[in-house]
C-alpha cells in the first residue's frame, strides 16, 4: 500500500549545485512529493530524458557544465519533454533575468532565499495545471487518431508520387522512412520525435516533381548544367511544402531542403556545415544515401550490402554526422531487414 501511494506521488526534480539548497527544497517538498536531485546541468538532463521523467523541475541558473538556461532550452527543444513545467529558483533576481528565464520557456521564477509557503504554493499550482494539460492532450489525441492516420497516408503518397518518377514501385520512401526511424530511436530521440521524422521523411524528394524526366531518368552521368537543375529539387520541395507554423509541415520542409547538405559543408543547396544542418535533415541524409546505394537506379546497378556499408563508413565525418552514423551502424541488422521487407522486387507496397 505504501509503495503504491509513493508511486502515485508527483516527482519533483531539484537541480542545484548547492547541497544546502537541495536539502532545503527537499525538506519543504518531501512530504507531498517524490524528490529527485541533480547537482549539475548534465545530470538534470539525464533525469529529464530518462524513462521516468519528473512532473516538474526546480532549476537553478548558475550550475557547473551547463547553466540552468541551457538546460531549460534543451528540454524545451525536445518534443517529448518540452511540456514539463520548469520553475527557476535562483539568486539572479533582476527583471532582465526573470524575462530571459520566462522567454526560455520556464513557467515561473522564484527568488532565493526561498519562502517555503511560496514554493509549496507555486509547485502545487503548476502541477495542477500540468495535470489538466496532460488530460486535455490525452483527450485530443484520442479524438484525432483517425485524422493523424489519414494525414500520414497523404504524406506517404505525396512522397511516393515523386519517387515513382525514378523508382517504379515507390518503395524507396517506405524503406528510408523506416531507416530514419531506426536511426532516430538509436540516437535517443523520444517517441514523438521518432514518429515525427518517420512521418515526414517520405517527403524528402518531393521536389523531384519539378525536375525534367530527361535528367531524372538519364542512365548515364549528368553534365554540369544538368546537375545544376537536379540540385534545385531540394529548394523546389521546400517551396512546394511552404512555410508553416505546423510542426509536421515545418519538419517536412526542413528535411526536403537540407537532406543533401553534408557534415563538412560541401553539400547543397545552402552549404550548411555540422550542426547548422537540422537534426532531422542529418538523419534523413543517412537513410536516403544508404537506400540509394543498395537499390537499382537509372544511373547505377544495386550494390551489395557489404559494399554499401563500407561506402557509408568511409563518409563518416565528411558526408554524415559521425554520431548519427554510429547510430546507423548500431541498427544495421534491423535496417537490412527493412531493405528486404520493402524490396522493390516485391512490387509497390503500402507501408503499415
N, C-alpha and C positions, 0 to 999 in steps of 0.2 A: 504494500500500500504506500509506504513512504517513498519507494523507488518510483512508482507511477506518478505520485504527486510531484516529485523532483523533476521528472521528465516533462511535465506539463508547465513548469515554471519558465517564463521567458528568459532567454540568455542575454546577458549584457557583456559586451567586450569592453574592458577598460584598458586603453592603450596610453601608457605614460611611462617615461623613463625614471620617474621618481618613486621609489618604494613607499615613501610616506604618503604620496598622493594615491597610489594604488590601494594601500591599506585603508586610508580614509574612505575612499569611494566604495570599497568592498564592504566596509563596516556599515556604511549608510544604506547600501542597497542589498546587502547579502540576505536579509530576512525575507525579501519578496522575490528575489531573482537569483538564477544561477549566474555566477560570475566567472568569466574567463579573463586572463590578463596577458598583456603583451608589453614588453619593455622597449620595443623598437618598432619602427615602421614596417620592416620586413616581416617580423613576427605577427604584426597586426594583419597584414595582407594574407599571410599563410592561414590564419584562423578564419578570416573573412571568406577565403576561397575554399575552405575545407568542405567536407560533405555535411557538416553540421554548422552552418554559418550562424552568427549571432542574430538576435532580433533587433538589436540596437547597439551602436558603437559610441562610447565616450572617448573622445580623441584629443590628446594633447597636440599642440602645434610644434613645439620645439622638442624634437627627438633625434637620436642618433640615426645614421644612414639616411633614411627617408623622413622628411618632415611630415607633420600631420596634413598639411595642404596637399603634398604629393600623394599621400595615402588616400585621401579623400578623392582626389582627381582620378586615380587609377580605379578605385571602386566604382565611381560614378560612370566610368567609361566601359565597365563590364556589364553587358545586358542582364546577366544572371545575378548580379549583386547590387546593382545601382539603386534598388528600391530600399535597401537597408537604411533606416534613418541614422544620420551621423550628427552628434552634438559635440561641438568643440568645447573643451574645458581647458582654459588657458589663462595665463597671466598677461597675454597680449590683448589689451582691452581698449585700444583706440577705435574710433569709428571706422577708420580705414581698415583695421584688422578685421572687425566684425563684418564689414561689407565684403571684403575679399573672401572670408570663410563662407558666408552665405552664398556668394556668387559661385563658389566651387561646388555647391550642392548640399551643404550642411542644412539641417532643419532648424538648428538653434545654436546659441552661443552663450556659454556660462563662464563667468569670470572667476578667477582664483583670487583670494581664498574663497572656497565654495561655501554656500549656505545649504546645509543638509536638507531642510524642508524644500528649498527651491529645486535642488537636484531631484529629489523624490517626485515632486510635482511635475517637473518638465519630462522626466523619464516616463512617468505614468501617462501623461498626455500623448506623447509621441508614440508610445507603444499602442495605445488605443487607436490612434489614427492609422498606424501601420496595420493593425488587425483589420480595421474597416477596409483599408485599401486592398489588402490581400483577398478579403472575401468578395469585394466587388470584382477584382480581377478574375477570381475563380468563376464567378457567375458569367462574366463577359466571355471568358474563354470557352465555357461550356456552350453558350448560345451561339458562338461564332465558329464552332468547329467545322461545320459544313462549308461556310464561306471560305475559311482558310484552305480547305481541301480543294475547293473549286479554283481558287486563286493559284494554288500550286500547279494544278493541271494546265491552266492558261499559260503560266510562266514556262513550264516544261515544253509545251507545244510551240511557243514562240521560239524557244531555243532550237527545237527540232526543225522548225521551218527554215531557219537559217542554215542549219547543219546539213539538210537534205541537198543543198547545192553542191557539196563536195563529199558527201558521205551518204550513200544510198539508203541506209537504214536509219540514220539519225541517232544511232545508239551512242555516239561519242558523248553527247551531253548527259546521257544517263550514267555512263561509266565515270566521267570526270567529276560529276556531282558527288558520286559515292566516294571517289578517291579524295576529293576535297573534304568531305565529311570525316573520313578516317584520319586525315592529317590534322584537322581541327580538333578532333577528340584527343588525339595523342599529344597535341600541343597544350592541352589543359583547358580549352575553352569549355564553358558550361553548356548545358543542353540548348538553351535559347540561341546562343551564338552559333553553335554547331548547326542547328536547324536553319538558321538564317543563311549561312554560307551554302548549305545543301540546297535550299530553295532557290537562291539567286545565281549560283554558278552556271546554271543552264543557259543564262542569257549572255554569257561572256562574249560570244561571237555573233551577237545579233546584227552587228554592223556589216557582216558578210552580205546581207541583203543588198547593200549598196555597192558591192564590188562586181565588176563585169565578169560574166562567166568565162570569157576568153582568158582572163587572168586566173580566176579561182580554179578552173579546171585544166589549166595548162599542164601537160605531162612533164615538161622539162623545166630547167631553171628559169627564173624570171629575170628580165632585164632590169636595169636600174630604174627606168621610168615605170615599169610595171610594179616594182617594189614600192615606189612612192605611192601608187594607187592602192596597193594591197595594205600598206601600213595605215591608210586612212580608215580602215574598218573599226579600229578602236574608238576613234573620235565619232564616227558615224553611229556606232552602237550607243555611245553615251548620249548623243544628240537625240536619237530615237527615244530612249528612255526618258530623257529630260531631267530637270532638277526638281526634286520633291522633298518635302519635309518627312514624308513617309519613310520609315527606316528601311523597309524591304526594297523599295524602289531606289532609294539613295544608295544602298549597298550594291544593288544590281548595276547602277550607273558606275560606281567606283570600280567594280570588277571589270565591266566592259572597257572602261577607259585605261585601266592600269595592269591588266593581266599580261601584257607584253613588255612591261618595264623589267629591268634587270637589277639585281642587287648591287652590281658595280657601276650602275649609272649609264650603261650603254644601250638600254632598251628604248622603246618608243611608246607613246608619242611625245612624252614630256622629258625624257631623260632623267627620271627620278632615281634616287640612289638610296640604298639601305632602307631604314625605317621611314623615309619620306614616302615610300610606296605603302599604301594602305594594307593592313594585315590580310584582309580577305583577297586582295589582288595578289599578294605574295603566295598565298595558299593555292589559289586557282592556277597560277602560273605553273606550279609544280604538277598539278593534276593534268593540265592541258598538254604540257610538253610530253609527259610520260605516255599518255594515251596516243598522242600523235606519233611517237616513236614506235609503239607497239602495233599500230594499225596501218593498213594499206591506205595510201593517199594517191591522188592522180600523179603526183610528182615523185613517189617513192614506194618501194615494197615494204611490207611489215618487217620489223626487226625482232629477233629472238629476245626473250625476257632478259637473259644474262647480258646481252649487248646493250639493251635499253637501260638497264640498271647501271651499267658501267658508265654510260654516257651521262646519266643523271649525276652520278657521284663525281664525275670529272668537272661538273659545272657548279659544284659547291663553292659558295663564296663569290662566284662570278655572276652566273645567271640567277642562282637561287639563294634565298635566305638560309644560311648554314644551319640554324637551329630548326627551322621548319623542315629542311631536307632530312635532318636526323629523324624527325618525327615520321617522315615518309618511309624511310628505311625500316624503322621500328614496326611499321604496319605493312611491310611489303608482301607478306604472305596473304593477308586479308585483301590487299589491293589486287594481287594476281587472281584471287578468287573472283573478284568483281570483273576483271577483264574476261574471264572465262564465262561467267554467268550472263554477261550482256554482250557477248561476242557478236560481231556483225554477221557471222556465219549462221546465227540463229534467226536472222531476219529482224525486221523492225519490232521493237519490244516496248511495251508501256511500263514505265517504272512504277512500282507499287509503293 
